[in-house]
């Protein structure tokens, strides 16, 4: 039950973030749910491998290349999920950063 609630909260965060940013569109809340699931799966399966493969570049840039990887993961999600469009890589990067802040806020709010 807790996992379902976390996924719905993450979906709400995706929906709100897409409404705030003009370069990102989500067609409906159902699409936001799919985006949250796909983004979670992409982050779980692809991110560790990409971080390991780009470790030398990441070390040279003091970890800043991680942002490029995160933006790429959002772009992959946009290609996979119909109804989720990202205008450019920069919008994907901004989306990821704003999404993490909104997600932290929503998950930090506890309802008694």
Backbone atoms as SQL, in Angstrom:
CREATE TABLE atoms (id INTEGER PRIMARY KEY, chain TEXT, resi INTEGER, resn TEXT, atom TEXT, x REAL, y REAL, z REAL);
INSERT INTO atoms VALUES
  (1, 'A', 1, 'UNK', 'N', 0.820, -1.188, 0.000),
  (2, 'A', 1, 'UNK', 'CA', 0.000, 0.000, 0.000),
  (3, 'A', 1, 'UNK', 'C', 0.873, 1.266, 0.000),
  (4, 'A', 2, 'UNK', 'N', 1.966, 1.211, 0.769),
  (5, 'A', 2, 'UNK', 'CA', 2.852, 2.372, 0.844),
  (6, 'A', 2, 'UNK', 'C', 3.501, 2.653, -0.512),
  (7, 'A', 3, 'UNK', 'N', 3.851, 1.592, -1.255),
  (8, 'A', 3, 'UNK', 'CA', 4.458, 1.769, -2.563),
  (9, 'A', 3, 'UNK', 'C', 3.470, 2.417, -3.539),
  (10, 'A', 4, 'UNK', 'N', 2.212, 2.045, -3.458),
  (11, 'A', 4, 'UNK', 'CA', 1.179, 2.634, -4.306),
  (12, 'A', 4, 'UNK', 'C', 1.000, 4.122, -3.996),
  (13, 'A', 5, 'UNK', 'N', 1.000, 4.468, -2.725),
  (14, 'A', 5, 'UNK', 'CA', 0.878, 5.871, -2.331),
  (15, 'A', 5, 'UNK', 'C', 2.089, 6.669, -2.804),
  (16, 'A', 6, 'UNK', 'N', 3.287, 6.107, -2.639),
  (17, 'A', 6, 'UNK', 'CA', 4.501, 6.780, -3.117),
  (18, 'A', 6, 'UNK', 'C', 4.456, 7.003, -4.628),
  (19, 'A', 7, 'UNK', 'N', 3.962, 6.030, -5.371),
  (20, 'A', 7, 'UNK', 'CA', 3.883, 6.170, -6.824),
  (21, 'A', 7, 'UNK', 'C', 2.855, 7.236, -7.212),
  (22, 'A', 8, 'UNK', 'N', 1.739, 7.298, -6.506),
  (23, 'A', 8, 'UNK', 'CA', 0.742, 8.331, -6.796),
  (24, 'A', 8, 'UNK', 'C', 1.271, 9.720, -6.452),
  (25, 'A', 9, 'UNK', 'N', 2.022, 9.829, -5.362),
  (26, 'A', 9, 'UNK', 'CA', 2.620, 11.117, -4.993),
  (27, 'A', 9, 'UNK', 'C', 3.668, 11.518, -6.034),
  (28, 'A', 10, 'UNK', 'N', 4.450, 10.574, -6.496),
  (29, 'A', 10, 'UNK', 'CA', 5.435, 10.863, -7.538),
  (30, 'A', 10, 'UNK', 'C', 4.746, 11.265, -8.842),
  (31, 'A', 11, 'UNK', 'N', 3.633, 10.637, -9.138),
  (32, 'A', 11, 'UNK', 'CA', 2.864, 10.997, -10.326),
  (33, 'A', 11, 'UNK', 'C', 2.311, 12.409, -10.208),
  (34, 'A', 12, 'UNK', 'N', 1.848, 12.772, -9.040),
  (35, 'A', 12, 'UNK', 'CA', 1.372, 14.138, -8.807),
  (36, 'A', 12, 'UNK', 'C', 2.517, 15.130, -8.984),
  (37, 'A', 13, 'UNK', 'N', 3.699, 14.765, -8.520),
  (38, 'A', 13, 'UNK', 'CA', 4.862, 15.636, -8.680),
  (39, 'A', 13, 'UNK', 'C', 5.210, 15.805, -10.158),
  (40, 'A', 14, 'UNK', 'N', 5.129, 14.734, -10.940),
  (41, 'A', 14, 'UNK', 'CA', 5.375, 14.816, -12.389),
  (42, 'A', 14, 'UNK', 'C', 4.344, 15.736, -13.036),
  (43, 'A', 15, 'UNK', 'N', 3.088, 15.577, -12.657),
  (44, 'A', 15, 'UNK', 'CA', 2.009, 16.375, -13.236),
  (45, 'A', 15, 'UNK', 'C', 2.184, 17.855, -12.916),
  (46, 'A', 16, 'UNK', 'N', 2.495, 18.170, -11.661),
  (47, 'A', 16, 'UNK', 'CA', 2.685, 19.565, -11.248),
  (48, 'A', 16, 'UNK', 'C', 3.907, 20.167, -11.932),
  (49, 'A', 17, 'UNK', 'N', 4.992, 19.417, -11.988),
  (50, 'A', 17, 'UNK', 'CA', 6.214, 19.920, -12.626),
  (51, 'A', 17, 'UNK', 'C', 5.981, 20.210, -14.102),
  (52, 'A', 18, 'UNK', 'N', 5.257, 19.338, -14.776),
  (53, 'A', 18, 'UNK', 'CA', 4.975, 19.559, -16.198),
  (54, 'A', 18, 'UNK', 'C', 4.103, 20.785, -16.406),
  (55, 'A', 19, 'UNK', 'N', 3.211, 21.070, -15.458),
  (56, 'A', 19, 'UNK', 'CA', 2.357, 22.264, -15.563),
  (57, 'A', 19, 'UNK', 'C', 3.153, 23.537, -15.311),
  (58, 'A', 20, 'UNK', 'N', 4.196, 23.448, -14.502),
  (59, 'A', 20, 'UNK', 'CA', 5.007, 24.626, -14.190),
  (60, 'A', 20, 'UNK', 'C', 5.970, 25.001, -15.316),
  (61, 'A', 21, 'UNK', 'N', 6.463, 24.017, -16.050),
  (62, 'A', 21, 'UNK', 'CA', 7.496, 24.253, -17.057),
  (63, 'A', 21, 'UNK', 'C', 6.894, 24.286, -18.462),
  (64, 'A', 22, 'UNK', 'N', 7.119, 25.363, -19.205),
  (65, 'A', 22, 'UNK', 'CA', 6.536, 25.448, -20.547),
  (66, 'A', 22, 'UNK', 'C', 7.162, 24.498, -21.571),
  (67, 'A', 23, 'UNK', 'N', 8.341, 23.990, -21.322),
  (68, 'A', 23, 'UNK', 'CA', 9.008, 23.103, -22.269),
  (69, 'A', 23, 'UNK', 'C', 8.678, 21.634, -22.085),
  (70, 'A', 24, 'UNK', 'N', 7.814, 21.335, -21.110),
  (71, 'A', 24, 'UNK', 'CA', 7.456, 19.942, -20.817),
  (72, 'A', 24, 'UNK', 'C', 5.934, 19.835, -20.795),
  (73, 'A', 25, 'UNK', 'N', 5.394, 18.829, -21.484),
  (74, 'A', 25, 'UNK', 'CA', 3.945, 18.622, -21.470),
  (75, 'A', 25, 'UNK', 'C', 3.620, 17.182, -21.116),
  (76, 'A', 26, 'UNK', 'N', 2.568, 17.043, -20.326),
  (77, 'A', 26, 'UNK', 'CA', 2.009, 15.744, -19.974),
  (78, 'A', 26, 'UNK', 'C', 0.526, 15.832, -20.314),
  (79, 'A', 27, 'UNK', 'N', 0.025, 14.893, -21.114),
  (80, 'A', 27, 'UNK', 'CA', -1.348, 14.969, -21.593),
  (81, 'A', 27, 'UNK', 'C', -2.397, 14.833, -20.495),
  (82, 'A', 28, 'UNK', 'N', -2.172, 13.920, -19.543),
  (83, 'A', 28, 'UNK', 'CA', -3.174, 13.681, -18.501),
  (84, 'A', 28, 'UNK', 'C', -2.491, 13.142, -17.250),
  (85, 'A', 29, 'UNK', 'N', -3.288, 12.992, -16.194),
  (86, 'A', 29, 'UNK', 'CA', -2.727, 12.432, -14.968),
  (87, 'A', 29, 'UNK', 'C', -2.368, 10.959, -15.170),
  (88, 'A', 30, 'UNK', 'N', -3.111, 10.270, -16.015),
  (89, 'A', 30, 'UNK', 'CA', -2.778, 8.876, -16.333),
  (90, 'A', 30, 'UNK', 'C', -1.405, 8.777, -16.991),
  (91, 'A', 31, 'UNK', 'N', -1.123, 9.724, -17.869),
  (92, 'A', 31, 'UNK', 'CA', 0.197, 9.769, -18.492),
  (93, 'A', 31, 'UNK', 'C', 1.266, 10.059, -17.445),
  (94, 'A', 32, 'UNK', 'N', 0.944, 10.925, -16.477),
  (95, 'A', 32, 'UNK', 'CA', 1.896, 11.238, -15.405),
  (96, 'A', 32, 'UNK', 'C', 2.215, 9.993, -14.577),
  (97, 'A', 33, 'UNK', 'N', 1.222, 9.136, -14.378),
  (98, 'A', 33, 'UNK', 'CA', 1.457, 7.884, -13.650),
  (99, 'A', 33, 'UNK', 'C', 2.433, 7.001, -14.434),
  (100, 'A', 34, 'UNK', 'N', 2.207, 6.893, -15.744),
  (101, 'A', 34, 'UNK', 'CA', 3.094, 6.086, -16.582),
  (102, 'A', 34, 'UNK', 'C', 4.497, 6.681, -16.595),
  (103, 'A', 35, 'UNK', 'N', 4.603, 8.010, -16.676),
  (104, 'A', 35, 'UNK', 'CA', 5.910, 8.673, -16.660),
  (105, 'A', 35, 'UNK', 'C', 6.631, 8.373, -15.351),
  (106, 'A', 36, 'UNK', 'N', 5.933, 8.450, -14.227),
  (107, 'A', 36, 'UNK', 'CA', 6.566, 8.179, -12.933),
  (108, 'A', 36, 'UNK', 'C', 7.073, 6.741, -12.863),
  (109, 'A', 37, 'UNK', 'N', 6.292, 5.794, -13.367),
  (110, 'A', 37, 'UNK', 'CA', 6.695, 4.383, -13.337),
  (111, 'A', 37, 'UNK', 'C', 7.900, 4.158, -14.258),
  (112, 'A', 38, 'UNK', 'N', 7.821, 4.672, -15.488),
  (113, 'A', 38, 'UNK', 'CA', 8.912, 4.462, -16.448),
  (114, 'A', 38, 'UNK', 'C', 10.182, 5.161, -15.975),
  (115, 'A', 39, 'UNK', 'N', 10.046, 6.381, -15.458),
  (116, 'A', 39, 'UNK', 'CA', 11.222, 7.100, -14.967),
  (117, 'A', 39, 'UNK', 'C', 11.861, 6.366, -13.788),
  (118, 'A', 40, 'UNK', 'N', 11.050, 5.777, -12.929),
  (119, 'A', 40, 'UNK', 'CA', 11.592, 4.997, -11.820),
  (120, 'A', 40, 'UNK', 'C', 12.328, 3.758, -12.336),
  (121, 'A', 41, 'UNK', 'N', 11.741, 3.065, -13.309),
  (122, 'A', 41, 'UNK', 'CA', 12.381, 1.868, -13.858),
  (123, 'A', 41, 'UNK', 'C', 13.673, 2.209, -14.598),
  (124, 'A', 42, 'UNK', 'N', 13.642, 3.288, -15.372),
  (125, 'A', 42, 'UNK', 'CA', 14.845, 3.711, -16.095),
  (126, 'A', 42, 'UNK', 'C', 15.936, 4.101, -15.101),
  (127, 'A', 43, 'UNK', 'N', 15.544, 4.785, -14.041),
  (128, 'A', 43, 'UNK', 'CA', 16.524, 5.201, -13.033),
  (129, 'A', 43, 'UNK', 'C', 17.115, 4.015, -12.284),
  (130, 'A', 44, 'UNK', 'N', 16.308, 3.003, -12.049),
  (131, 'A', 44, 'UNK', 'CA', 16.792, 1.833, -11.316),
  (132, 'A', 44, 'UNK', 'C', 17.710, 0.970, -12.180),
  (133, 'A', 45, 'UNK', 'N', 17.348, 0.781, -13.455),
  (134, 'A', 45, 'UNK', 'CA', 18.095, -0.155, -14.285),
  (135, 'A', 45, 'UNK', 'C', 19.206, 0.480, -15.109),
  (136, 'A', 46, 'UNK', 'N', 18.996, 1.672, -15.630),
  (137, 'A', 46, 'UNK', 'CA', 20.004, 2.281, -16.502),
  (138, 'A', 46, 'UNK', 'C', 20.983, 3.199, -15.777),
  (139, 'A', 47, 'UNK', 'N', 20.516, 3.936, -14.802),
  (140, 'A', 47, 'UNK', 'CA', 21.372, 4.935, -14.149),
  (141, 'A', 47, 'UNK', 'C', 22.644, 4.336, -13.539),
  (142, 'A', 48, 'UNK', 'N', 22.566, 3.237, -12.792),
  (143, 'A', 48, 'UNK', 'CA', 23.817, 2.707, -12.221),
  (144, 'A', 48, 'UNK', 'C', 24.836, 2.304, -13.282),
  (145, 'A', 49, 'UNK', 'N', 24.364, 1.683, -14.367),
  (146, 'A', 49, 'UNK', 'CA', 25.282, 1.276, -15.435),
  (147, 'A', 49, 'UNK', 'C', 25.896, 2.496, -16.117),
  (148, 'A', 50, 'UNK', 'N', 25.083, 3.516, -16.381),
  (149, 'A', 50, 'UNK', 'CA', 25.596, 4.727, -17.019),
  (150, 'A', 50, 'UNK', 'C', 26.578, 5.458, -16.115),
  (151, 'A', 51, 'UNK', 'N', 26.282, 5.505, -14.831),
  (152, 'A', 51, 'UNK', 'CA', 27.197, 6.156, -13.893),
  (153, 'A', 51, 'UNK', 'C', 28.529, 5.407, -13.812),
  (154, 'A', 52, 'UNK', 'N', 28.465, 4.097, -13.870),
  (155, 'A', 52, 'UNK', 'CA', 29.698, 3.298, -13.836),
  (156, 'A', 52, 'UNK', 'C', 30.509, 3.485, -15.120),
  (157, 'A', 53, 'UNK', 'N', 29.827, 3.489, -16.256),
  (158, 'A', 53, 'UNK', 'CA', 30.526, 3.659, -17.530),
  (159, 'A', 53, 'UNK', 'C', 31.147, 5.047, -17.686),
  (160, 'A', 54, 'UNK', 'N', 30.528, 6.041, -17.082),
  (161, 'A', 54, 'UNK', 'CA', 31.030, 7.416, -17.217),
  (162, 'A', 54, 'UNK', 'C', 31.791, 7.872, -15.979),
  (163, 'A', 55, 'UNK', 'N', 32.227, 6.938, -15.181),
  (164, 'A', 55, 'UNK', 'CA', 32.937, 7.284, -13.947),
  (165, 'A', 55, 'UNK', 'C', 34.161, 8.165, -14.184),
  (166, 'A', 56, 'UNK', 'N', 35.003, 7.892, -15.177),
  (167, 'A', 56, 'UNK', 'CA', 36.155, 8.784, -15.388),
  (168, 'A', 56, 'UNK', 'C', 35.738, 10.225, -15.725),
  (169, 'A', 57, 'UNK', 'N', 34.740, 10.369, -16.593),
  (170, 'A', 57, 'UNK', 'CA', 34.257, 11.715, -16.937),
  (171, 'A', 57, 'UNK', 'C', 33.648, 12.376, -15.709),
  (172, 'A', 58, 'UNK', 'N', 32.909, 11.598, -14.945),
  (173, 'A', 58, 'UNK', 'CA', 32.276, 12.120, -13.735),
  (174, 'A', 58, 'UNK', 'C', 33.321, 12.595, -12.729),
  (175, 'A', 59, 'UNK', 'N', 34.408, 11.861, -12.627),
  (176, 'A', 59, 'UNK', 'CA', 35.465, 12.268, -11.696),
  (177, 'A', 59, 'UNK', 'C', 36.156, 13.546, -12.176),
  (178, 'A', 60, 'UNK', 'N', 36.365, 13.649, -13.478),
  (179, 'A', 60, 'UNK', 'CA', 37.000, 14.851, -14.029),
  (180, 'A', 60, 'UNK', 'C', 36.139, 16.103, -13.856),
  (181, 'A', 61, 'UNK', 'N', 34.825, 15.905, -13.927),
  (182, 'A', 61, 'UNK', 'CA', 33.916, 17.051, -13.804),
  (183, 'A', 61, 'UNK', 'C', 33.386, 17.214, -12.389),
  (184, 'A', 62, 'UNK', 'N', 33.964, 16.479, -11.447),
  (185, 'A', 62, 'UNK', 'CA', 33.571, 16.540, -10.034),
  (186, 'A', 62, 'UNK', 'C', 32.085, 16.240, -9.829),
  (187, 'A', 63, 'UNK', 'N', 31.592, 15.283, -10.589),
  (188, 'A', 63, 'UNK', 'CA', 30.217, 14.829, -10.434),
  (189, 'A', 63, 'UNK', 'C', 29.183, 15.585, -11.245),
  (190, 'A', 64, 'UNK', 'N', 29.597, 16.617, -11.947),
  (191, 'A', 64, 'UNK', 'CA', 28.641, 17.425, -12.705),
  (192, 'A', 64, 'UNK', 'C', 28.082, 16.674, -13.920),
  (193, 'A', 65, 'UNK', 'N', 28.800, 15.674, -14.414),
  (194, 'A', 65, 'UNK', 'CA', 28.311, 14.903, -15.551),
  (195, 'A', 65, 'UNK', 'C', 27.074, 14.085, -15.178),
  (196, 'A', 66, 'UNK', 'N', 26.853, 13.888, -13.892),
  (197, 'A', 66, 'UNK', 'CA', 25.658, 13.182, -13.436),
  (198, 'A', 66, 'UNK', 'C', 24.395, 13.897, -13.908),
  (199, 'A', 67, 'UNK', 'N', 24.444, 15.230, -13.969),
  (200, 'A', 67, 'UNK', 'CA', 23.286, 15.980, -14.455),
  (201, 'A', 67, 'UNK', 'C', 22.995, 15.650, -15.917),
  (202, 'A', 68, 'UNK', 'N', 24.018, 15.438, -16.696),
  (203, 'A', 68, 'UNK', 'CA', 23.835, 15.054, -18.102),
  (204, 'A', 68, 'UNK', 'C', 23.147, 13.692, -18.178),
  (205, 'A', 69, 'UNK', 'N', 23.549, 12.780, -17.338),
  (206, 'A', 69, 'UNK', 'CA', 22.938, 11.451, -17.312),
  (207, 'A', 69, 'UNK', 'C', 21.469, 11.553, -16.911),
  (208, 'A', 70, 'UNK', 'N', 21.173, 12.351, -15.905),
  (209, 'A', 70, 'UNK', 'CA', 19.798, 12.511, -15.453),
  (210, 'A', 70, 'UNK', 'C', 18.931, 13.121, -16.558),
  (211, 'A', 71, 'UNK', 'N', 19.444, 14.129, -17.232),
  (212, 'A', 71, 'UNK', 'CA', 18.719, 14.710, -18.360),
  (213, 'A', 71, 'UNK', 'C', 18.479, 13.689, -19.462),
  (214, 'A', 72, 'UNK', 'N', 19.471, 12.861, -19.713),
  (215, 'A', 72, 'UNK', 'CA', 19.320, 11.798, -20.706),
  (216, 'A', 72, 'UNK', 'C', 18.263, 10.787, -20.320),
  (217, 'A', 73, 'UNK', 'N', 18.173, 10.457, -19.040),
  (218, 'A', 73, 'UNK', 'CA', 17.151, 9.519, -18.581),
  (219, 'A', 73, 'UNK', 'C', 15.753, 10.093, -18.779),
  (220, 'A', 74, 'UNK', 'N', 15.602, 11.396, -18.554),
  (221, 'A', 74, 'UNK', 'CA', 14.305, 12.044, -18.796),
  (222, 'A', 74, 'UNK', 'C', 13.986, 12.024, -20.291),
  (223, 'A', 75, 'UNK', 'N', 14.995, 12.261, -21.137),
  (224, 'A', 75, 'UNK', 'CA', 14.782, 12.220, -22.589),
  (225, 'A', 75, 'UNK', 'C', 14.392, 10.811, -23.049),
  (226, 'A', 76, 'UNK', 'N', 15.000, 9.788, -22.466),
  (227, 'A', 76, 'UNK', 'CA', 14.631, 8.406, -22.790),
  (228, 'A', 76, 'UNK', 'C', 13.183, 8.158, -22.404),
  (229, 'A', 77, 'UNK', 'N', 12.797, 8.616, -21.231),
  (230, 'A', 77, 'UNK', 'CA', 11.419, 8.454, -20.775),
  (231, 'A', 77, 'UNK', 'C', 10.454, 9.162, -21.720),
  (232, 'A', 78, 'UNK', 'N', 10.819, 10.342, -22.187),
  (233, 'A', 78, 'UNK', 'CA', 9.962, 11.087, -23.110),
  (234, 'A', 78, 'UNK', 'C', 9.802, 10.344, -24.437),
  (235, 'A', 79, 'UNK', 'N', 10.826, 9.647, -24.862),
  (236, 'A', 79, 'UNK', 'CA', 10.730, 8.877, -26.116),
  (237, 'A', 79, 'UNK', 'C', 9.869, 7.626, -25.952),
  (238, 'A', 80, 'UNK', 'N', 9.866, 7.058, -24.751),
  (239, 'A', 80, 'UNK', 'CA', 9.152, 5.803, -24.516),
  (240, 'A', 80, 'UNK', 'C', 7.670, 6.029, -24.229),
  (241, 'A', 81, 'UNK', 'N', 7.340, 7.088, -23.502),
  (242, 'A', 81, 'UNK', 'CA', 5.967, 7.312, -23.054),
  (243, 'A', 81, 'UNK', 'C', 5.243, 8.260, -24.013),
  (244, 'A', 82, 'UNK', 'N', 4.196, 7.780, -24.673),
  (245, 'A', 82, 'UNK', 'CA', 3.421, 8.684, -25.519),
  (246, 'A', 82, 'UNK', 'C', 2.613, 9.649, -24.639),
  (247, 'A', 83, 'UNK', 'N', 2.535, 10.898, -25.049),
  (248, 'A', 83, 'UNK', 'CA', 1.816, 11.896, -24.265),
  (249, 'A', 83, 'UNK', 'C', 2.709, 12.675, -23.324),
  (250, 'A', 84, 'UNK', 'N', 3.994, 12.346, -23.308),
  (251, 'A', 84, 'UNK', 'CA', 4.968, 13.070, -22.496),
  (252, 'A', 84, 'UNK', 'C', 6.019, 13.626, -23.442),
  (253, 'A', 85, 'UNK', 'N', 6.043, 14.959, -23.579),
  (254, 'A', 85, 'UNK', 'CA', 6.968, 15.598, -24.496),
  (255, 'A', 85, 'UNK', 'C', 7.895, 16.540, -23.739),
  (256, 'A', 86, 'UNK', 'N', 9.150, 16.509, -24.122),
  (257, 'A', 86, 'UNK', 'CA', 10.155, 17.415, -23.579),
  (258, 'A', 86, 'UNK', 'C', 10.774, 18.134, -24.773),
  (259, 'A', 87, 'UNK', 'N', 10.795, 19.472, -24.736),
  (260, 'A', 87, 'UNK', 'CA', 11.220, 20.272, -25.883),
  (261, 'A', 87, 'UNK', 'C', 12.702, 20.097, -26.217),
  (262, 'A', 88, 'UNK', 'N', 13.549, 19.979, -25.212),
  (263, 'A', 88, 'UNK', 'CA', 14.988, 19.868, -25.467),
  (264, 'A', 88, 'UNK', 'C', 15.667, 19.215, -24.271),
  (265, 'A', 89, 'UNK', 'N', 16.964, 18.984, -24.434),
  (266, 'A', 89, 'UNK', 'CA', 17.740, 18.417, -23.337),
  (267, 'A', 89, 'UNK', 'C', 17.734, 19.343, -22.126),
  (268, 'A', 90, 'UNK', 'N', 17.802, 20.651, -22.364),
  (269, 'A', 90, 'UNK', 'CA', 17.843, 21.610, -21.252),
  (270, 'A', 90, 'UNK', 'C', 16.542, 21.586, -20.468),
  (271, 'A', 91, 'UNK', 'N', 15.412, 21.447, -21.173),
  (272, 'A', 91, 'UNK', 'CA', 14.137, 21.320, -20.466),
  (273, 'A', 91, 'UNK', 'C', 14.087, 20.014, -19.685),
  (274, 'A', 92, 'UNK', 'N', 14.687, 18.957, -20.217),
  (275, 'A', 92, 'UNK', 'CA', 14.739, 17.682, -19.489),
  (276, 'A', 92, 'UNK', 'C', 15.540, 17.837, -18.211),
  (277, 'A', 93, 'UNK', 'N', 16.640, 18.568, -18.296),
  (278, 'A', 93, 'UNK', 'CA', 17.470, 18.802, -17.118),
  (279, 'A', 93, 'UNK', 'C', 16.732, 19.640, -16.078),
  (280, 'A', 94, 'UNK', 'N', 16.067, 20.704, -16.524),
  (281, 'A', 94, 'UNK', 'CA', 15.290, 21.548, -15.602),
  (282, 'A', 94, 'UNK', 'C', 14.139, 20.753, -15.013),
  (283, 'A', 95, 'UNK', 'N', 13.484, 19.930, -15.836),
  (284, 'A', 95, 'UNK', 'CA', 12.393, 19.080, -15.352),
  (285, 'A', 95, 'UNK', 'C', 12.875, 18.163, -14.238),
  (286, 'A', 96, 'UNK', 'N', 14.024, 17.538, -14.427),
  (287, 'A', 96, 'UNK', 'CA', 14.559, 16.624, -13.420),
  (288, 'A', 96, 'UNK', 'C', 14.870, 17.350, -12.121),
  (289, 'A', 97, 'UNK', 'N', 15.437, 18.536, -12.230),
  (290, 'A', 97, 'UNK', 'CA', 15.776, 19.291, -11.016),
  (291, 'A', 97, 'UNK', 'C', 14.530, 19.767, -10.278),
  (292, 'A', 98, 'UNK', 'N', 13.570, 20.324, -11.010),
  (293, 'A', 98, 'UNK', 'CA', 12.333, 20.799, -10.374),
  (294, 'A', 98, 'UNK', 'C', 11.540, 19.619, -9.834),
  (295, 'A', 99, 'UNK', 'N', 11.520, 18.516, -10.577),
  (296, 'A', 99, 'UNK', 'CA', 10.809, 17.322, -10.116),
  (297, 'A', 99, 'UNK', 'C', 11.377, 16.813, -8.798),
  (298, 'A', 100, 'UNK', 'N', 12.681, 16.836, -8.656),
  (299, 'A', 100, 'UNK', 'CA', 13.276, 16.349, -7.408),
  (300, 'A', 100, 'UNK', 'C', 12.896, 17.244, -6.228),
  (301, 'A', 101, 'UNK', 'N', 12.814, 18.546, -6.442),
  (302, 'A', 101, 'UNK', 'CA', 12.421, 19.460, -5.364),
  (303, 'A', 101, 'UNK', 'C', 10.954, 19.254, -4.997),
  (304, 'A', 102, 'UNK', 'N', 10.076, 19.189, -6.002),
  (305, 'A', 102, 'UNK', 'CA', 8.645, 19.010, -5.732),
  (306, 'A', 102, 'UNK', 'C', 8.384, 17.645, -5.114),
  (307, 'A', 103, 'UNK', 'N', 9.066, 16.624, -5.603),
  (308, 'A', 103, 'UNK', 'CA', 8.911, 15.282, -5.049),
  (309, 'A', 103, 'UNK', 'C', 9.349, 15.243, -3.586),
  (310, 'A', 104, 'UNK', 'N', 10.459, 15.892, -3.273),
  (311, 'A', 104, 'UNK', 'CA', 10.925, 15.950, -1.881),
  (312, 'A', 104, 'UNK', 'C', 9.911, 16.674, -1.005),
  (313, 'A', 105, 'UNK', 'N', 9.333, 17.752, -1.530),
  (314, 'A', 105, 'UNK', 'CA', 8.324, 18.485, -0.763),
  (315, 'A', 105, 'UNK', 'C', 7.102, 17.613, -0.510),
  (316, 'A', 106, 'UNK', 'N', 6.579, 16.964, -1.559),
  (317, 'A', 106, 'UNK', 'CA', 5.383, 16.123, -1.407),
  (318, 'A', 106, 'UNK', 'C', 5.648, 14.934, -0.491),
  (319, 'A', 107, 'UNK', 'N', 6.803, 14.315, -0.598),
  (320, 'A', 107, 'UNK', 'CA', 7.095, 13.170, 0.259),
  (321, 'A', 107, 'UNK', 'C', 7.440, 13.598, 1.688),
  (322, 'A', 108, 'UNK', 'N', 7.827, 14.856, 1.854),
  (323, 'A', 108, 'UNK', 'CA', 8.137, 15.358, 3.187),
  (324, 'A', 108, 'UNK', 'C', 6.905, 15.739, 3.988),
  (325, 'A', 109, 'UNK', 'N', 5.811, 16.018, 3.284),
  (326, 'A', 109, 'UNK', 'CA', 4.561, 16.377, 3.943),
  (327, 'A', 109, 'UNK', 'C', 3.886, 15.099, 4.410),
  (328, 'A', 110, 'UNK', 'N', 3.688, 14.977, 5.693),
  (329, 'A', 110, 'UNK', 'CA', 3.048, 13.801, 6.263),
  (330, 'A', 110, 'UNK', 'C', 1.635, 14.154, 6.697),
  (331, 'A', 111, 'UNK', 'N', 0.689, 13.353, 6.224),
  (332, 'A', 111, 'UNK', 'CA', -0.705, 13.554, 6.602),
  (333, 'A', 111, 'UNK', 'C', -1.020, 12.594, 7.731),
  (334, 'A', 112, 'UNK', 'N', -1.522, 13.108, 8.856),
  (335, 'A', 112, 'UNK', 'CA', -1.799, 12.225, 10.004),
  (336, 'A', 112, 'UNK', 'C', -2.904, 11.242, 9.750);
